Amino acid sequence: MSRFVVKLLVVLALLPAPSMLSAQQAANAPSAPSTSSMTTALPQAVETASEGSAESSAKPSKGALAMPRELSPWSMFLSADILVKAVMVGLTLASLATWTVFIAKAIEFSVLRRRLRSALASIADARSLADAQFALGAKDSVLAFLLDAAMREARLSAGISSDSGIRERAASSCAEIVRAEMRRIRTGMGLLATIGAISPFVGLFGTVWGIMNSFIGISKSQTTNLAVVAPGIAEALLATAFGLAAAIPAVIIYNHFARVSKGYLELVSRSSGAAGRLLSRDLDRSHGAAVVRVAE
């Protein structure tokens, strides 16, 4: 009996204690994060993720596209190629020349027509070249030159009995004055015709050059995105717009002055006819006086 008790005590002494077993199990088990450590780590992870996204947004990828620039006419002009700029500047100067000619010719035709109508009204009741010159006075108009030409021919042909020859020579002198007046009033019209004819083609040249440079830029950038290639094409098309802006007013103004000059030349023709009629009356009157003297 005593031996059994001793053996039982020895076995119980060799067995591990429960506290030691729980400690070993806890040591061998995987460690779990505590609540406080999780609470501290969560904001740090969120902050790290936000910093990473900010850095990624601040540094776009290599293939990202740039934002398109402003496409106002002035910015497109400044960004255009040097040759396209030269084309646009030249077309702008041509447009300024067109409007300068328009203002100058409008004033000129207005003054000439008013002056010539007044001169024709002044000699409406004249019976001879001398009376017409006296009625006209010192007015500067083409009618005064026509009357002077007729009077000079009559004076140079004094003593010549052929009235038809005098009339032909006077008509020739008047025709030269009319042609000179026609050339004078057409000053500047050739410039309008030239601007109206070639401005669209000059603008088209600038457009072709600009589009060619745009395609070269497309091949270098290796992209066909419209946001990238549109500014260069828009700059090129602006040259065509400049060409049309210079050509359309030039053509309209040229056609307007063609009609106005035609009306003015009709007044000049009337003046030439008036001078011829006055010369014819003087010749007939001089022959009538000669016949009366012979009869006496």
C-alpha positions in Angstrom: 0.0 0.0 0.0 2.7 2.4 0.8 4.6 1.5 -2.4 1.5 2.3 -4.5 1.2 5.7 -2.9 4.8 6.5 -3.6 4.6 5.5 -7.2 1.5 7.7 -7.6 3.2 10.7 -6.2 6.2 10.2 -8.5 3.9 10.1 -11.6 2.1 13.2 -10.5 5.4 15.0 -10.0 6.5 14.1 -13.5 3.3 15.4 -15.2 3.5 19.1 -16.5 1.4 21.7 -14.7 -1.7 23.2 -16.4 -0.3 26.7 -16.2 2.8 25.6 -18.0 0.8 23.8 -20.6 -1.3 26.9 -21.3 1.9 29.0 -21.5 3.5 26.7 -24.1 0.3 26.6 -26.2 0.2 30.4 -26.1 3.8 30.5 -27.2 3.3 28.1 -30.0 0.0 29.7 -31.3 0.3 32.5 -34.0 0.2 36.0 -32.6 -3.0 38.0 -33.4 -2.8 41.8 -33.7 -4.3 43.7 -30.8 -7.1 46.2 -31.1 -4.8 49.1 -30.3 -2.2 48.2 -32.9 -5.0 47.8 -35.6 -6.4 51.2 -34.7 -2.9 52.8 -35.1 -2.0 51.0 -38.3 -5.3 51.8 -40.2 -4.8 55.6 -40.6 -1.2 55.0 -41.5 -2.2 52.7 -44.3 -4.9 55.2 -45.6 -2.3 58.0 -45.5 0.2 55.9 -47.4 -2.4 55.0 -50.0 -3.4 58.6 -50.5 0.2 59.7 -50.9 0.8 57.1 -53.5 -2.3 58.1 -55.5 -1.2 61.8 -55.3 2.2 60.9 -56.6 0.8 58.8 -59.4 -1.5 61.7 -60.4 1.3 64.2 -60.2 3.5 62.1 -62.4 1.5 61.1 -65.5 2.5 58.1 -67.4 4.8 58.3 -70.4 2.0 57.8 -72.8 -0.4 60.4 -71.3 -1.5 63.2 -73.6 -1.1 66.9 -72.9 -4.1 69.1 -72.5 -5.0 71.1 -75.7 -3.9 74.8 -75.7 -6.2 77.8 -76.3 -7.4 78.1 -79.9 -8.1 81.8 -80.2 -7.1 83.4 -83.5 -4.3 85.4 -81.8 -2.8 82.4 -80.1 -3.0 80.4 -83.3 -1.2 83.2 -85.1 1.5 83.3 -82.5 1.9 79.5 -82.6 1.9 79.2 -86.4 5.0 78.5 -88.6 7.1 81.5 -89.7 6.0 81.1 -93.3 2.3 80.8 -92.4 2.8 84.0 -90.3 4.3 85.8 -93.3 1.3 84.8 -95.4 -1.1 86.1 -92.8 0.7 89.4 -92.4 0.8 89.8 -96.2 -2.9 89.2 -96.5 -3.6 91.6 -93.7 -1.6 94.3 -95.5 -3.5 93.5 -98.7 -6.8 93.9 -96.9 -5.7 97.3 -95.5 -4.8 98.3 -99.0 -8.2 97.3 -100.3 -10.0 99.4 -97.7 -7.7 102.3 -98.3 -8.4 102.2 -102.0 -12.1 102.0 -101.3 -12.1 105.1 -99.1 -9.9 107.1 -101.5 -11.9 106.1 -104.6 -15.3 106.7 -103.0 -14.2 110.3 -102.1 -12.7 110.8 -105.6 -15.8 109.6 -107.5 -18.1 111.6 -105.3 -16.2 114.8 -105.9 -15.8 114.2 -109.6 -19.4 113.4 -110.3 -20.7 116.4 -108.3 -18.2 118.8 -110.0 -19.0 117.5 -113.5 -22.8 117.7 -113.0 -22.5 121.2 -111.8 -20.3 122.2 -114.8 -22.8 120.7 -117.3 -25.6 122.6 -115.6 -23.6 125.8 -115.9 -23.1 125.6 -119.7 -26.6 124.3 -120.4 -27.7 127.7 -121.8 -24.4 128.7 -123.4 -24.6 129.6 -127.1 -20.8 129.5 -127.9 -17.6 128.1 -126.6 -16.7 131.6 -125.3 -20.0 131.8 -123.4 -19.5 128.3 -122.0 -16.0 129.1 -120.8 -17.2 132.3 -119.2 -20.1 130.5 -117.5 -17.8 127.7 -116.3 -15.3 130.1 -114.8 -12.4 128.6 -112.9 -14.1 125.3 -112.1 -11.6 122.4 -112.4 -13.4 119.7 -114.3 -12.9 117.6 -117.4 -15.4 119.8 -119.2 -13.1 122.7 -118.9 -10.3 120.7 -120.7 -12.7 119.7 -123.4 -13.8 123.3 -124.0 -10.2 124.4 -124.1 -9.4 121.7 -126.7 -12.3 122.7 -128.9 -11.4 126.4 -128.6 -7.8 125.7 -129.4 -8.6 123.7 -132.5 -11.0 126.4 -133.7 -8.3 129.0 -133.2 -5.5 126.9 -134.9 -7.9 126.2 -137.8 -8.8 129.8 -138.5 -8.9 130.5 -142.2 -9.6 126.8 -143.1 -12.9 126.4 -145.0 -13.3 122.7 -144.3 -15.6 122.5 -141.3 -15.6 118.7 -141.3 -11.8 118.7 -140.8 -12.0 121.0 -137.9 -14.7 118.9 -136.3 -12.7 115.7 -136.8 -9.6 117.2 -135.3 -11.5 118.6 -132.3 -13.2 115.2 -131.8 -9.8 113.5 -131.8 -8.5 115.9 -129.2 -11.6 115.4 -127.1 -11.3 111.6 -127.4 -7.7 111.8 -126.1 -8.9 113.7 -123.1 -11.7 111.2 -122.5 -9.2 108.3 -122.6 -6.8 110.1 -120.3 -9.7 110.6 -117.8 -10.6 107.0 -118.1 -7.1 105.9 -117.3 -7.0 108.3 -114.3 -10.1 107.1 -112.7 -9.1 103.5 -113.0 -6.0 104.1 -110.8 -6.2 101.6 -108.0 -8.7 99.3 -109.7 -5.9 97.0 -110.9 -4.7 96.6 -107.3 -8.2 95.6 -106.2 -8.5 93.1 -109.1 -5.1 91.6 -108.2 -5.9 91.2 -104.5 -9.3 89.7 -105.3 -7.8 87.2 -107.7 -4.7 85.9 -105.9 -5.5 86.3 -102.2 -7.4 82.9 -101.9 -4.5 81.1 -103.5 -2.0 82.8 -101.2 -4.0 81.8 -98.2 -4.3 78.3 -99.6 -0.5 78.1 -100.0 -0.2 79.0 -96.3 -2.8 76.3 -95.4 -1.0 73.6 -97.4 2.3 74.5 -95.8 0.8 74.5 -92.3 -0.9 71.1 -92.8 2.3 69.7 -94.2 4.1 70.7 -91.0 1.2 69.3 -88.9 1.5 65.9 -90.6 5.3 66.0 -89.9 4.5 66.6 -86.3 2.0 63.7 -86.2 4.6 61.4 -87.6 7.2 62.5 -84.9 4.7 62.3 -82.0 3.4 58.9 -83.3 -0.2 59.7 -82.3 -3.4 60.5 -84.2 -5.3 61.8 -81.3 -7.4 64.8 -82.5 -6.6 66.9 -79.4 -2.9 66.7 -80.4 -3.2 67.3 -84.2 -6.1 69.8 -84.2 -4.1 73.0 -83.2 -1.7 72.7 -86.0 -4.4 72.1 -88.6 -6.5 75.0 -87.2 -3.4 77.3 -87.5 -3.1 76.2 -91.1 -6.8 76.8 -91.9 -6.5 80.3 -90.4 -4.4 81.3 -93.4 -7.2 80.4 -95.8 -9.6 82.5 -93.7 -7.2 85.5 -94.0 -7.1 84.9 -97.8 -10.9 84.9 -98.1 -11.2 88.0 -95.8 -8.9 89.9 -98.2 -10.3 88.6 -101.4 -14.1 88.9 -100.9 -14.1 92.6 -100.1 -11.7 93.3 -102.9 -13.9 91.7 -105.5 -17.1 93.4 -104.2 -15.4 96.8 -104.1 -13.9 96.3 -107.6 -17.4 95.5 -109.0 -18.9 98.5 -107.2 -16.3 101.0 -108.6 -16.7 99.4 -112.1 -20.3 100.4 -112.1 -19.5 103.9 -110.6 -16.8 104.5 -113.2 -19.1 103.6 -116.0 -21.7 106.2 -114.8 -18.9 108.8 -114.5 -17.6 108.1 -118.0 -21.2 108.6 -119.3 -21.0 112.1 -117.9 -17.6 112.6 -119.5 -19.1 111.5 -122.9 -21.9 114.0 -122.4 -19.3 116.7 -121.7 -17.4 115.8 -124.9 -20.7 116.0 -126.9 -21.5 119.4 -125.4 -18.1 120.7 -126.4 -18.5 119.4 -129.9 -22.0 120.9 -130.3 -20.7 124.3 -129.1 -17.9 124.1 -131.6 -20.3 123.2 -134.4 -22.5 126.2 -133.6 -19.5 128.5 -133.6 -18.4 127.2 -137.0 -21.9 127.5 -138.5 -22.2 131.0 -137.0 -18.9 132.1 -138.4 -19.9 130.8 -141.9 -23.2 132.6 -141.6 -21.5 135.9 -140.8 -19.2 135.4 -143.7 -22.1 134.9 -146.0 -23.8 138.0 -144.7 -20.6 140.0 -145.3 -20.3 138.7 -148.8 -23.9 139.6 -149.5 -23.4 143.1 -148.3 
